[in-house]
Amino acid sequence: SLAEAAFLAGLPRAPSLYNPYRHQFRAQKRQREILRRMLNKGMIKQEEYRRAFKEPLNLISPEISFRAPHFCDLVLSKISPKERQNISSLRTTLDFELQKDVEVLLRNSVKSLKKWEVSNAAAVIMDNKSGEILCLVGSANFFDSYHSGQVSAVTSLRQPGSALKPFTYGVALEQGMTPATLILDTEIRIRGKGADYVPRNYDGKFHGFIRLREALACSYNVSAIRVLENIGVESLLHRLKKLGFETLDKGADY
């Protein structure tokens, strides 16, 4: 088509710079620049220009040279360059059939949610009993540089937020609390170097005495902090490190 021809004509000038798999926006901008020149020189008509300008680029993803790229990156990151020299093959826990199914599922899900501006997704499937990673998809499309496809959402550092609450309550249960233990959900002030920190619940309310099971189920922030005060930050930090949290490199006082 005219749109494809203009696109291809723009590549030889700087193939790496206009690589559509890494710089699609830049490549399309170059294509439209060529279309405008063709229109200005009378090589194409206004209607042809309009159709070609609006025609989407249907890129076919290149054959992936290695499967489950984010999983492979994770495995290689655990092996030193020196150790790699002595390894001819490596057996992993990946279930490749499951991996392929999840990759297709994520791509289709992102497409169906595009109208809500969803542009990426990730997933991990583990065997809870053994801790083995059976599937790891870090992005919907590894080759989609526009949406940072080569950045793994699975291993990228993020604020844990409420994800730490189950671990907090887990330590509390180990220390003798029960699901029926009463927790006081009222205003609490925590002194800091600057202003005091006054945590709030997502609903903007305090709930008085509530059962531990309700506090966890409702993900109340104030209750979780009360429980943390009871078990001690050091106890929670010790448990998190024992469970494999490698990025918590500050002490309990931090």
C-alpha positions in Angstrom: 0.0 0.0 0.0 1.0 3.7 -0.3 1.3 3.9 3.5 3.6 0.8 3.6 5.7 2.1 0.7 6.2 5.5 2.4 7.1 3.7 5.6 9.7 1.5 4.0 11.2 4.5 2.1 11.9 6.2 5.3 13.9 3.3 6.9 17.2 3.4 4.9 18.1 6.9 6.2 18.6 5.5 9.7 17.5 1.9 10.2 18.2 1.8 13.9 16.8 5.2 14.6 13.5 4.3 12.8 13.3 0.7 13.9 9.5 0.2 14.2 9.8 -2.5 16.9 11.8 -0.1 19.1 10.8 3.3 18.0 7.3 3.0 16.4 6.2 6.6 17.0 9.4 7.9 15.5 9.2 5.6 12.5 5.6 6.6 11.9 6.5 10.3 12.1 9.1 9.8 9.4 6.6 7.9 7.3 4.1 10.8 7.5 6.8 13.3 6.7 7.5 11.4 3.4 3.8 11.3 2.6 3.6 15.1 3.0 6.5 15.6 0.7 4.9 13.3 -1.9 1.7 15.4 -1.6 3.5 18.7 -1.9 5.4 17.5 -5.0 2.1 16.3 -6.7 3.1 12.7 -6.6 -0.1 11.7 -4.8 -3.6 13.2 -4.5 -5.1 14.7 -1.3 -7.5 11.7 -0.9 -4.6 9.2 -1.2 -2.6 11.2 1.3 -5.5 11.2 3.8 -6.1 7.4 3.5 -2.4 6.6 3.8 -2.0 9.0 6.8 -4.7 7.2 8.7 -3.8 3.7 7.8 -2.4 1.8 10.8 0.9 0.1 10.6 0.3 -3.6 11.0 3.7 -4.8 12.1 4.4 -8.5 12.4 6.4 -9.3 15.5 9.8 -10.8 14.6 10.5 -14.4 15.5 11.7 -14.4 19.1 15.2 -15.7 19.3 14.7 -16.9 22.9 11.5 -17.9 24.6 10.0 -16.4 27.8 12.4 -13.5 27.6 11.7 -11.9 31.0 12.0 -15.3 32.7 15.3 -15.9 30.9 16.6 -12.5 32.0 15.7 -13.3 35.6 17.5 -16.7 35.5 20.6 -15.1 33.9 20.6 -12.4 36.5 21.1 -15.0 39.2 24.2 -16.5 37.5 27.5 -14.6 37.4 29.3 -14.1 34.0 32.0 -16.5 35.1 29.6 -19.2 36.0 27.8 -18.9 32.6 31.0 -19.8 30.8 30.9 -23.3 32.3 27.2 -23.9 31.6 26.1 -25.6 28.4 22.5 -26.2 29.4 20.3 -25.2 32.4 17.1 -26.9 33.6 14.5 -24.5 35.0 11.0 -24.7 36.5 9.2 -23.0 33.5 6.2 -24.8 32.1 6.5 -23.6 28.5 3.0 -24.6 27.4 1.5 -22.6 30.3 3.8 -19.7 29.5 2.6 -19.6 25.9 -1.1 -19.7 27.0 -0.6 -16.8 29.5 1.3 -14.7 27.0 -1.6 -15.0 24.5 -4.1 -14.4 27.3 -2.3 -11.2 28.4 -2.0 -9.8 24.8 -5.7 -10.4 24.1 -6.7 -8.9 27.4 -4.7 -5.7 26.7 -6.3 -5.4 23.3 -9.8 -5.8 24.7 -9.0 -3.1 27.4 -7.4 -0.7 25.0 -10.4 1.7 25.1 -9.8 2.1 28.8 -6.2 3.1 28.1 -4.8 -0.2 29.3 -1.5 -0.7 27.5 0.4 -3.4 29.4 0.1 -6.3 31.7 2.2 -8.9 33.5 1.7 -12.2 35.3 3.5 -14.8 37.5 2.2 -18.3 38.2 3.9 -20.2 41.0 3.6 -23.5 42.7 2.7 -22.5 46.2 4.0 -25.8 47.7 7.4 -25.7 46.1 7.8 -22.0 45.3 8.7 -22.9 41.8 8.0 -20.3 39.1 5.9 -22.0 36.4 5.2 -18.9 34.3 6.6 -15.4 34.2 5.4 -12.8 31.7 6.9 -9.3 32.4 5.0 -7.4 29.8 2.3 -7.9 27.1 4.9 -7.6 24.3 8.6 -7.7 24.9 9.3 -5.9 21.6 6.9 -3.0 22.3 9.4 -0.3 23.2 6.7 2.4 23.2 5.2 0.8 26.3 8.5 -0.3 27.8 8.0 -3.9 26.8 11.5 -4.9 27.9 11.0 -3.6 31.4 9.6 -6.5 33.5 6.7 -5.3 35.7 7.2 -8.5 37.7 10.7 -7.7 38.9 10.6 -3.9 38.8 10.6 -2.3 42.3 7.3 -0.8 43.4 5.8 0.4 46.7 4.3 -2.7 48.3 1.3 -0.8 49.9 -1.3 -3.1 51.3 0.5 -6.2 49.9 2.6 -6.3 53.2 -0.5 -6.5 55.4 -1.0 -10.3 55.1 2.7 -10.8 56.2 2.1 -8.4 59.1 -1.0 -10.4 60.3 0.8 -13.7 59.7 3.6 -12.8 62.1 0.9 -11.6 64.6 -0.9 -15.0 64.4 2.5 -16.7 65.0 3.0 -14.6 68.1 -0.3 -15.6 69.6 -3.0 -13.4 68.2 -6.1 -15.1 66.8 -8.6 -14.1 64.0 -10.9 -13.1 66.8 -8.4 -10.8 68.6 -9.8 -7.3 69.1 -7.8 -4.4 67.5 -8.4 -0.8 68.3 -9.0 1.2 65.1 -8.8 4.8 66.2 -6.6 7.8 65.3 -2.9 7.3 65.9 0.0 9.8 65.5 3.5 8.6 64.6 6.2 11.1 65.3 8.6 11.8 62.4 11.5 14.2 61.7 9.0 16.7 60.2 5.3 16.6 60.8 3.6 13.8 62.6 2.3 10.9 60.4 -1.5 10.3 60.9 -2.6 7.3 58.9 -6.1 7.1 57.6 -8.3 4.3 56.3 -9.4 4.3 52.7 -13.0 5.0 53.7 -12.0 8.0 55.8 -13.4 6.5 59.0 -12.2 4.9 62.2 -14.0 1.7 63.3 -13.2 1.3 67.0 -12.7 -2.2 68.3 -12.7 -4.7 65.4 -11.7 -8.4 65.0 -8.3 -9.1 63.4 -10.0 -11.1 60.6 -12.2 -8.0 59.8 -9.2 -5.6 59.8 -7.4 -7.8 57.4 -10.4 -8.5 55.2 -11.2 -4.8 54.9 -7.5 -3.8 54.6 -7.7 -1.1 57.2 -4.5 0.9 57.4 -4.8 2.0 61.1 -5.4 -1.5 62.3 -2.4 -2.8 60.4 -0.2 -0.2 62.1 -1.6 -1.1 65.5 -0.7 -4.8 64.9 2.7 -3.8 63.6 3.4 -1.8 66.8 2.4 -4.9 68.7 4.6 -7.4 66.9 7.5 -5.0 66.4 8.9 -3.8 63.1 12.1 -5.9 63.6 10.0 -9.1 63.7 8.2 -8.3 60.5 11.4 -7.2 58.8 13.1 -10.5 59.8 10.3 -12.5 58.5 10.2 -10.7 55.1 13.9 -11.2 54.6 13.5 -14.9 55.5 10.8 -15.1 52.8 13.1 -13.7 50.2 12.5 -10.0 50.1 15.9 -8.9 48.9 15.5 -5.2 48.5 14.7 -4.3 52.1 18.2 -3.2 52.9 17.3 -0.6 55.7 17.0 -1.3 59.4 13.8 -1.4 61.4 14.4 2.2 62.6 14.2 3.4 59.0 
